[in-house]
Structure formats: structure tokens, C-alpha cells
Amino acid sequence: MWAFQLHTESESTESIVSELTVDANGVGRSSIRGVARMVGVDDSALVRAFQGADLNPSKLATMIMAQGFSPADLSRFAQNGVPDTAIAVIATYYGFEAGRNCTAKARSTVLAFSSIGFEFIFSEWLELTSLRFVKAYSRVGGRIPQNQPRC
């Protein structure tokens, strides 16, 4: 159903997938090494960003913490795995925000997963009954709520 590629010539998708798990709460997780492979950076760069978050947080750590993670959460990523929401931030950071450290692989990962997200959302919408859709759509008055920013 979803066609995407998260590998380079020297690395198979299976080597990345082997680093992925889903915990009992349904949260996707990856080892730091798996995340590093997904975004094309050395895992030591991620370890440094996570370990220093409590004293002098990097831009990456600050972006992750803006999603509700504490510095202590970041320091536990090595033991517990990196949650999917943090992986999305990491991929976005290395794809678009890391300046000279941006990687094409991170951009590819963001684009691959965003297309999956769009496909999932559209398939979910198509499965809605017309009544559920009408109820959901009418909650916002059939338009974008006025307090939401518009692009």
C-alpha cells in the first residue's frame, strides 16, 4: 500500500526496520541507531543532543522538548527508544533546520512519512460514514475555526 524507501545503496530497509518497535501503548519507537540511520547522521550526534538537554539544550533538543518531552525523557531515549513523535521532530530538524548538517536522507524520510500520513488520513476520512463526517465537520462550522492560523 505505501511505497517508500528509507535506505541507501549500502543499507537495506530491513536494517532500519529491525530497529523499530511498538510499545504496549501503541507508541512507535526506534533505537537511537535506527533514528540516526533514518536521517543520515552519526548516532553520537543524537546521543550528545539528548544528554545535554538539561544543562544547555541544543536547537534539536529544544524542538523535541517543545513537543512535551522533558530533558529527563531525552536522556532515557537510549534505554527506552526514541518515540515516534520525537523521531518526526528529529527527521524534520535534520531535513530542514540543521543548517550545514541537513541531510538529503532526512528530507527523504520526512517526505516518505508525510505521504504515508496523508494516505492514512485520507483513507480514514473515506471510511467515515457520512453522519460521522457531518458531525465532525459541523463541529468547526464547516470552515476553519477563526482562532486557527491560516497559511
C-alpha positions in Angstrom: 0.0 0.0 0.0 2.7 2.5 1.0 5.7 2.8 -1.3 8.6 4.4 0.4 12.3 3.9 0.7 14.5 4.6 3.7 17.8 3.2 2.6 20.9 4.0 0.7 22.9 1.7 -1.6 24.8 0.3 1.4 21.9 -0.1 3.8 18.7 -2.1 3.4 15.3 -1.0 4.7 15.3 -4.2 6.8 18.3 -3.0 8.8 16.3 0.1 9.8 13.0 -1.8 10.3 14.9 -4.2 12.7 15.4 -1.2 15.0 11.7 -0.3 15.2 9.2 -1.5 17.8 5.7 -0.6 19.1 5.3 -0.5 22.8 2.2 -1.6 24.8 0.6 1.8 24.4 0.9 1.7 20.6 3.8 4.2 20.5 6.3 3.5 17.8 9.9 3.6 18.9 13.3 3.2 17.4 16.8 2.8 18.9 19.0 5.9 18.5 21.0 4.0 15.9 17.8 3.4 13.9 16.9 7.0 14.0 20.4 8.0 13.0 20.1 5.6 10.0 16.8 7.1 9.0 18.1 10.6 9.0 21.7 10.0 7.7 23.6 11.2 10.7 26.0 9.5 13.2 24.2 8.3 16.3 26.8 10.1 18.5 25.3 13.4 17.3 21.9 12.3 18.7 23.3 11.0 21.9 25.1 14.3 22.5 21.8 16.3 21.8 19.8 14.1 24.2 22.4 14.0 27.0 23.0 17.7 27.1 19.3 18.7 27.1 19.1 19.5 30.8 22.1 21.9 31.0 22.4 23.6 27.6 19.8 22.3 25.2 20.6 22.3 21.5 18.1 23.5 18.9 17.2 19.9 18.3 16.6 19.2 22.0 14.6 22.4 22.3 12.4 21.4 19.3 11.8 17.9 20.9 11.0 19.4 24.3 8.5 21.8 22.6 6.5 18.6 21.9 6.1 17.9 25.6 9.3 15.9 26.4 11.4 16.8 29.4 15.2 16.7 29.5 14.9 13.5 31.6 12.8 12.0 28.8 15.5 12.7 26.3 18.2 11.2 28.4 16.1 8.0 28.7 15.8 7.6 24.9 19.0 5.4 24.9 17.3 2.9 27.2 13.6 3.2 26.2 14.0 4.0 22.5 13.0 7.3 20.7 9.2 7.7 20.5 7.7 8.3 17.1 6.7 11.9 17.8 10.4 12.7 18.6 11.5 10.8 15.5 9.3 13.1 13.4 11.0 16.2 15.0 14.5 14.7 14.5 13.8 14.0 10.8 12.4 17.5 10.3 15.4 19.0 12.1 18.0 17.2 10.0 15.9 17.6 6.9 15.3 21.3 7.1 16.6 23.0 10.2 20.1 21.8 10.8 21.9 24.2 8.5 25.1 22.7 7.2 24.2 19.4 8.9 21.0 18.9 6.9 20.8 15.6 5.1 19.0 14.5 1.9 18.2 11.3 3.7 16.3 13.1 6.5 14.4 15.1 3.8 13.5 11.8 2.1 12.4 10.3 5.4 10.1 13.3 6.1 8.6 13.2 2.7 8.1 9.4 2.8 6.4 9.5 6.2 4.3 12.6 5.3 3.0 10.8 2.2 2.1 7.9 4.5 0.4 10.3 6.9 -1.6 11.9 4.1 -2.5 8.5 2.7 -3.6 7.3 6.1 -5.6 10.4 6.9 -7.4 10.2 3.5 -8.2 6.5 3.9 -9.5 7.2 7.4 -11.7 10.0 6.1 -13.0 7.8 3.3 -14.0 5.2 5.9 -16.1 7.8 7.8 -19.8 7.4 7.5 -21.4 10.5 6.1 -23.1 11.1 9.5 -19.7 10.9 11.4 -18.2 13.2 8.8 -21.1 15.7 9.0 -20.8 15.7 12.8 -17.0 16.2 12.7 -17.2 18.9 10.0 -20.1 20.7 11.7 -18.1 21.0 15.0 -16.0 23.6 13.2 -18.9 25.2 11.5 -17.9 23.7 8.1 -14.9 26.0 8.0 -11.5 26.6 9.6 -12.0 27.8 13.1 -11.4 31.6 13.4 -8.8 31.2 16.2 -6.6 28.9 14.0 -3.8 30.5 11.9 -4.2 30.4 8.2 -1.4 29.8 5.7 
